[in-house]
Amino acid sequence: MRSVEILGVRLDDVTLQETIDTLDGFIQSGQPHLIATTNTEFVMAAQRDLEYRRLLNSADLSIPDGVGLIWGLRVLGKPIRKHVRGTDTVERLMALAAQKGYSVFLLGAAEGVAAMAAERLKARHPGLKIAGTYAGSPDPRFDDAIVEMIRKAGPVDILLVAYGAPAQEKWIARNMSRMNVPVAIGVGGVFDFFSGRVKRAPTLIRNLELEWLYRLWQQPWRWRRQLALPRFALCVLRLKVGSIVAGKKVFTE
């Protein structure tokens, strides 16, 4: 598949359907795969954390989950086709899992949230197999116990990890080879939506690409995290101006 790079971080140019088809193929392969739902916060974290940048760039699939990324790539002359939201991806993946009999484990979020999310997902997708749920912790000291829990719940085909970035991707990278799980995805705050704790933006607002603003209105404490957006925009504009200046210099010479 075609990939692009922005501020040193790789993104795959995929549609939602291509994403689901790719994940289906990963599951059928039986081999472990790390999937990142990459957004502007991921990219900005990767500017400071080179280990995290390497991890994102080595992910088996890096989904463009952020309207800021779409804007930035257009500004830099590297447009991609679609904004593939992580929440939509997981919802469609759960429908596929129910259809094909794939089993799912939900890991992370606050105590009890994963279990609530699992119940609502099963109600929306009859036949969905939930192998287990657990809040756990991204602290490496608890890795062995969590991995053992997932192995005992197996076979698990899809692992959803909601520890927030970069902790969730680092947790997957540390442990994926020990779990025998074909698809492991860092899903951030998706369990909050699925459990009903946080209301998702109406379709019209999502279509206007203002879901981030709707969530900020519901959860004002997220404003510090949203500071990644203007920092990202500034980095992109600096890069664009730099390329224009460099181009003019080469032309005049």
Phi and psi in degrees as a GROMACS rama.xvg file:
@    title "Ramachandran Plot"
@    xaxis  label "Phi"
@    yaxis  label "Psi"
@TYPE xy
-74.2264  137.769  ARG-2
-125.631  154.014  SER-3
-130.185  167.588  VAL-4
-127.853  138.609  GLU-5
-138.572  122.757  ILE-6
52.082  38.745  LEU-7
83.7421  4.84116  GLY-8
-115.619  132.313  VAL-9
-81.5562  141.152  ARG-10
-130.549  144.619  LEU-11
-97.0025  133.445  ASP-12
-85.0082  85.7142  ASP-13
-127.063  153.335  VAL-14
-90.7402  172.934  THR-15
-62.5306  -44.2201  LEU-16
-64.9428  -40.374  GLN-17
-63.6671  -36.4626  GLU-18
-62.3711  -47.5075  THR-19
-63.8841  -42.6361  ILE-20
-62.2663  -40.3528  ASP-21
-65.2705  -43.6003  THR-22
-64.5422  -37.5234  LEU-23
-60.135  -43.495  ASP-24
-63.6313  -39.8888  GLY-25
-60.3486  -44.6474  PHE-26
-62.0619  -44.7756  ILE-27
-65.9617  -26.4671  GLN-28
-69.0018  -29.4906  SER-29
80.0962  -3.87162  GLY-30
-93.3619  151.624  GLN-31
-71.9805  138.026  PRO-32
-136.831  137.75  HIS-33
-102.622  127.267  LEU-34
-117.684  129.311  ILE-35
-110.099  130.662  ALA-36
-95.2084  77.4758  THR-37
-74.4065  130.143  THR-38
-130.131  -173.198  ASN-39
-63.8136  -32.41  THR-40
-63.9094  -39.4209  GLU-41
-60.4078  -47.8447  PHE-42
-62.9333  -41.4731  VAL-43
-70.951  -36.3015  MET-44
-62.4121  -34.981  ALA-45
-70.8293  -16.4213  ALA-46
-70.9643  -30.9587  GLN-47
-95.4707  -29.5401  ARG-48
-113.606  96.4748  ASP-49
-68.1032  -29.8514  LEU-50
-62.4504  -42.1958  GLU-51
-66.7069  -38.5471  TYR-52
-61.0157  -44.897  ARG-53
-62.0589  -38.3559  ARG-54
-63.5395  -48.0064  LEU-55
-61.0595  -40.6792  LEU-56
-72.4191  -17.2227  ASN-57
-100.294  1.05321  SER-58
-60.0598  146.979  ALA-59
-71.1175  -23.9839  ASP-60
-152.588  127.062  LEU-61
-116.899  102.856  SER-62
-83.62  133.52  ILE-63
-77.4492  84.5452  PRO-64
-102.328  71.7449  ASP-65
174.116  127.35  GLY-66
-65.5794  -28.7273  VAL-67
-61.1536  -37.1073  GLY-68
-64.9079  -42.0887  LEU-69
-60.946  -45.345  ILE-70
-61.196  -48.4677  TRP-71
-60.722  -41.1828  GLY-72
-67.5528  -35.9813  LEU-73
-64.8333  -44.3871  ARG-74
-58.4297  -38.9616  VAL-75
-86.6478  5.38889  LEU-76
74.6428  26.6071  GLY-77
-129.937  57.1179  LYS-78
-65.5164  147.296  PRO-79
-117.451  168.748  ILE-80
-77.7382  -41.7034  ARG-81
-140.322  150.528  LYS-82
-89.525  112.168  HIS-83
-103.541  101.787  VAL-84
-71.0991  138.212  ARG-85
-61.9536  -38.6647  GLY-86
-63.1188  -44.0822  THR-87
-64.4069  -38.5478  ASP-88
-61.5439  -46.911  THR-89
-65.57  -41.1212  VAL-90
-59.7876  -46.4738  GLU-91
-67.0454  -35.153  ARG-92
-67.2478  -36.1417  LEU-93
-66.7869  -36.4972  MET-94
-63.8337  -42.04  ALA-95
-63.6475  -42.421  LEU-96
-61.7354  -42.0085  ALA-97
-64.052  -38.5573  ALA-98
-68.8429  -40.1344  GLN-99
-102.291  -2.07626  LYS-100
81.1104  20.4458  GLY-101
-73.8905  144.639  TYR-102
-99.7815  149.231  SER-103
-129.879  140.787  VAL-104
-122.191  131.471  PHE-105
-106.382  120.222  LEU-106
-123.902  130.191  LEU-107
113.435  -166.733  GLY-108
68.0494  -178.533  ALA-109
-69.9197  161.431  ALA-110
-54.7646  127.485  GLU-111
87.0938  -15.9378  GLY-112
-69.279  -42.7985  VAL-113
-60.7428  -39.9738  ALA-114
-65.1332  -41.2741  ALA-115
-63.5998  -42.8805  MET-116
-62.1452  -41.1364  ALA-117
-61.8379  -42.4533  ALA-118
-63.686  -42.1212  GLU-119
-69.2476  -37.0598  ARG-120
-64.775  -40.7015  LEU-121
-65.2788  -33.4779  LYS-122
-68.7274  -36.451  ALA-123
-80.4274  -25.861  ARG-124
-127.531  79.9895  HIS-125
-53.1369  135.102  PRO-126
93.7181  -6.55924  GLY-127
-63.944  129.383  LEU-128
-94.6824  114.338  LYS-129
-101.64  110.64  ILE-130
-72.7379  -28.5366  ALA-131
173.077  165.97  GLY-132
-138.915  148.361  THR-133
-164.338  137.227  TYR-134
-73.4088  -55.1097  ALA-135
61.3624  -157.629  GLY-136
-156.454  145.017  SER-137
-79.1183  -1.88264  PRO-138
-62.1273  125.47  ASP-139
-55.0476  -23.5614  PRO-140
-62.4419  -22.9761  ARG-141
-102.788  4.44298  PHE-142
-57.9457  -48.3011  ASP-143
-59.2956  -43.8161  ASP-144
-66.5679  -40.4299  ALA-145
-68.9027  -43.8034  ILE-146
-59.6503  -42.5401  VAL-147
-63.0207  -39.5685  GLU-148
-62.2748  -43.203  MET-149
-67.7342  -40.6907  ILE-150
-62.9179  -40.4925  ARG-151
-69.7535  -27.2343  LYS-152
-79.3007  -10.819  ALA-153
-66.8744  174.683  GLY-154
-73.4498  138.697  PRO-155
-111.547  127.885  VAL-156
-94.7196  -32.6709  ASP-157
-133.407  126.702  ILE-158
-115.977  120.591  LEU-159
-102.019  122.138  LEU-160
-116.329  116.402  VAL-161
-114.05  66.547  ALA-162
-106.571  -0.410103  TYR-163
79.6862  154.642  GLY-164
-86.3844  143.141  ALA-165
-92.5576  2.54969  PRO-166
-59.9406  -40.2845  ALA-167
-67.6658  -41.8435  GLN-168
-68.4257  -37.1557  GLU-169
-67.2185  -37.3689  LYS-170
-62.5526  -45.9126  TRP-171
-61.5861  -46.7737  ILE-172
-60.1563  -38.4866  ALA-173
-68.0111  -33.3238  ARG-174
-116.715  -8.02605  ASN-175
-60.9634  -33.9055  MET-176
-70.7002  -15.5162  SER-177
-99.0092  -6.43753  ARG-178
-102.502  -17.1442  MET-179
59.3049  38.1195  ASN-180
-110.044  119.91  VAL-181
-65.8925  -36.047  PRO-182
-129.746  119.268  VAL-183
-123.909  125.464  ALA-184
-125.537  130.965  ILE-185
-79.8831  120.381  GLY-186
-116.631  5.19322  VAL-187
56.4775  -124.665  GLY-188
-93.7559  19.4841  GLY-189
-60.6558  -35.764  VAL-190
-62.2327  -30.8965  PHE-191
-62.4639  -40.0442  ASP-192
-66.8626  -49.3277  PHE-193
-67.2614  -29.9515  PHE-194
-79.7083  -16.3863  SER-195
92.0403  0.0940042  GLY-196
-66.7847  -34.4202  ARG-197
-125.235  131.153  VAL-198
-81.7083  132.911  LYS-199
-79.1521  151.82  ARG-200
-61.3012  144.822  ALA-201
-58.8613  158.068  PRO-202
-55.7251  -41.3729  THR-203
-59.3822  -43.8724  LEU-204
-66.7888  -37.9497  ILE-205
-64.5188  -41.4907  ARG-206
-64.1594  -29.4515  ASN-207
-83.2756  2.53043  LEU-208
60.5152  39.1712  GLU-209
-116.869  21.4701  LEU-210
-61.3847  -35.8982  GLU-211
-61.4143  -37.6538  TRP-212
-71.3952  -38.0958  LEU-213
-63.2308  -41.2288  TYR-214
-69.6552  -35.8333  ARG-215
-64.6168  -36.0674  LEU-216
-63.8567  -37.9822  TRP-217
-75.7049  -34.4269  GLN-218
-128.084  78.4791  GLN-219
-58.5947  -25.4163  PRO-220
-62.7661  -14.7733  TRP-221
-76.6215  1.07801  ARG-222
-60.1943  -34.6584  TRP-223
-62.8753  -39.8878  ARG-224
-66.4549  -33.5779  ARG-225
-70.4931  -12.2076  GLN-226
-63.9071  -16.9073  LEU-227
-63.2259  -28.5936  ALA-228
-65.3851  -53.2884  LEU-229
-64.7358  -34.1025  PRO-230
-64.3847  -41.1472  ARG-231
-61.5328  -47.4191  PHE-232
-59.4799  -41.6646  ALA-233
-63.2654  -42.0343  LEU-234
-62.8066  -42.0624  CYS-235
-64.4943  -45.4536  VAL-236
-65.0271  -38.3912  LEU-237
-61.6263  -42.7535  ARG-238
-64.2745  -40.5309  LEU-239
-65.2052  -46.9145  LYS-240
-61.9749  -41.403  VAL-241
-60.5803  -40.3757  GLY-242
-68.7628  -35.7436  SER-243
-66.5321  -46.0506  ILE-244
-61.8562  -44.3413  VAL-245
-62.8973  -39.7201  ALA-246
-63.9806  -41.574  GLY-247
-66.0382  -36.5669  LYS-248
-65.1052  -44.035  LYS-249
-63.9937  -39.7078  VAL-250
-64.5529  -43.6161  PHE-251
-70.0124  -29.607  THR-252
